[in-house]
Amino acid sequence: MRLGSLTLTSNLFLSPLAGYTNLPFRLTVREVGGLGLATTDLVNARSLLEKNSKALKLIESSPADRPLAVQLFGSVPEEMRDAAIQLETLGVASVDINMGCPVRKVCKVGGGSAMMTELDKTAALVKGMVEAVKIPVTAKMRLGWDDQNITAPDLARALENVGVAAIFVHGRTRQQGFSGTINLDGIRAVVEAVKNIPVIGNGDVTTPQAAKKMIDDTGCAGVSVGRGAFYNPWIFLHTLHYFATGELLPEPSFAERVRVMCRHFDLMIEVFGEEHGCRMFRKVAPWYAKRFGPANEFNKQVVRLRSRAEFHDLLENYLRWRAQFCDDRGELLPRFQPAPMVPSFLRTEEAGSADDPPSTRRSAIPVPSGPVEVW
Ligand SMILES: Cc1cc2nc3c(=O)[nH]c(=O)nc-3n(C[C@H](O)[C@H](O)[C@H](O)COP(=O)(O)O)c2cc1C
């Protein structure tokens, strides 16, 4: 798969997840395999230019963390341009622009000709960046403000005209937030709006079948996975295997999940130090635990995590506690096994309702708290 001048080994991408897609998580996913390109959390362009320590920490990388895209956020053309130049100098492989919903203000007051003005302004900002660097510049957007204002196709076309190398599109509107179904027709409309650049579909991809369905139904060139990679850092590897062979690999074993979680934890401490790394891991560990089966005991302890020693103690305690839900071979008894993940756009009527027992109910992917308006 090509992204402008960049050749990627797979068409699978890690979506930016502010607060999560830091160096330790990117390295963890890369070690598991299958990922084409990872993106950082969004970084404020001005903070980067001011060499703000938090912004510099967000772009911290290592030789194993390649190829890497940095996502920039900002509305001042000169700052966005200069930040892109700075990133190119640092060896970053591509720059992604967080588009949020650039016509938001306009959509709110009913659209009209002002919408095109806003679109032109955005295109001019992007043009300045594209002309200033050789690395690919990409854009990430939602479908639009609401169902009456699906602006992504127009925006994608305008951005292709000024030289962006790819468009990432989350198949929901701003109004939807993270609820409702991914709109595959909406993603298809973006694919059809551009002539030569790849469009990468995004939203609710938690299984290899979902990735295939998104590509088959929309014609998108690749898929970007955010929250699904938290439940399942194996999603990239398993999806590539599924694309190549049509075979679905079994879900990783509990032991393998624990091994990868521990590796993630070690990297967290390596990059952020023991105290801060542990604090950050408090919100990461429960995502792994979502596929552990019964995990109350683990979750209760891990939210207070303060040290490496504590982590290993609580893990040992948890393994002992979890044994009551397992058979003689240490496998979870069927009634305690987590229900299979079913993405919003593959859900059927039979997929479960609120009246079903929790073990068979299939729910939406949880959304961690944070500034949804910029996601
Ligand atoms: C906690 C969280 C943080 C996010 N941070 C960003 C961000 O920094 N930049 C961005 O463009 N999108 C961000 N998003 C949106 C995701 O990149 C992605 O578009 C969205 O979660 C849908 O994909 P998914 O269902 O695979 O998670 C964030 C989403 C979540 C849940």
The ligand as an SDF file (V2000), in Angstrom:
LIG
                    3D

 31 33  0  0  0  0  0  0  0  0999 V2000
  -10.0810    7.9570   23.7380 C   0  0  0  0  0  0  0  0  0  0  0  0
  -10.1110    8.4160   22.3030 C   0  0  0  0  0  0  0  0  0  0  0  0
   -9.1930    9.3360   21.8740 C   0  0  0  0  0  0  0  0  0  0  0  0
   -9.1940    9.7720   20.5380 C   0  0  0  0  0  0  0  0  0  0  0  0
   -8.2560   10.6540   20.1220 N   0  0  0  0  0  0  0  0  0  0  0  0
   -8.2280   11.0520   18.8410 C   0  0  0  0  0  0  0  0  0  0  0  0
   -7.2280   11.9480   18.3580 C   0  0  0  0  0  0  0  0  0  0  0  0
   -6.3330   12.3650   19.0990 O   0  0  0  0  0  0  0  0  0  0  0  0
   -7.2800   12.3210   17.0510 N   0  0  0  0  0  0  0  0  0  0  0  0
   -8.2490   11.8490   16.1930 C   0  0  0  0  0  0  0  0  0  0  0  0
   -8.2580   12.2140   15.0290 O   0  0  0  0  0  0  0  0  0  0  0  0
   -9.1750   10.9710   16.6110 N   0  0  0  0  0  0  0  0  0  0  0  0
   -9.1740   10.5640   17.8980 C   0  0  0  0  0  0  0  0  0  0  0  0
  -10.1160    9.6610   18.3060 N   0  0  0  0  0  0  0  0  0  0  0  0
  -10.9950    9.0260   17.3150 C   0  0  0  0  0  0  0  0  0  0  0  0
  -10.3750    7.7190   16.8200 C   0  0  0  0  0  0  0  0  0  0  0  0
   -9.1550    7.9350   16.1330 O   0  0  0  0  0  0  0  0  0  0  0  0
  -11.3280    6.9610   15.8820 C   0  0  0  0  0  0  0  0  0  0  0  0
  -11.6300    7.7780   14.7740 O   0  0  0  0  0  0  0  0  0  0  0  0
  -12.6140    6.5640   16.5740 C   0  0  0  0  0  0  0  0  0  0  0  0
  -12.3680    6.0700   17.8730 O   0  0  0  0  0  0  0  0  0  0  0  0
  -13.3690    5.4810   15.7740 C   0  0  0  0  0  0  0  0  0  0  0  0
  -12.5530    4.3680   15.5500 O   0  0  0  0  0  0  0  0  0  0  0  0
  -12.6160    3.0390   16.4950 P   0  0  0  0  0  0  0  0  0  0  0  0
  -14.0590    2.6230   16.5530 O   0  0  0  0  0  0  0  0  0  0  0  0
  -11.7380    2.0590   15.7780 O   0  0  0  0  0  0  0  0  0  0  0  0
  -12.1110    3.4390   17.8600 O   0  0  0  0  0  0  0  0  0  0  0  0
  -10.1510    9.2560   19.6380 C   0  0  0  0  0  0  0  0  0  0  0  0
  -11.0910    8.3320   20.0840 C   0  0  0  0  0  0  0  0  0  0  0  0
  -11.0860    7.9090   21.4050 C   0  0  0  0  0  0  0  0  0  0  0  0
  -12.1070    6.8980   21.8510 C   0  0  0  0  0  0  0  0  0  0  0  0
  1  2  1  0
  2  3  1  0
  2 30  2  0
  3  4  2  0
  4  5  1  0
  4 28  1  0
  5  6  2  0
  6  7  1  0
  6 13  1  0
  7  8  2  0
  7  9  1  0
  9 10  1  0
 10 11  2  0
 10 12  1  0
 12 13  2  0
 13 14  1  0
 14 15  1  0
 14 28  1  0
 15 16  1  0
 16 17  1  0
 16 18  1  0
 18 19  1  0
 18 20  1  0
 20 21  1  0
 20 22  1  0
 22 23  1  0
 23 24  1  0
 24 25  2  0
 24 26  1  0
 24 27  1  0
 28 29  2  0
 29 30  1  0
 30 31  1  0
M  END
$$$$
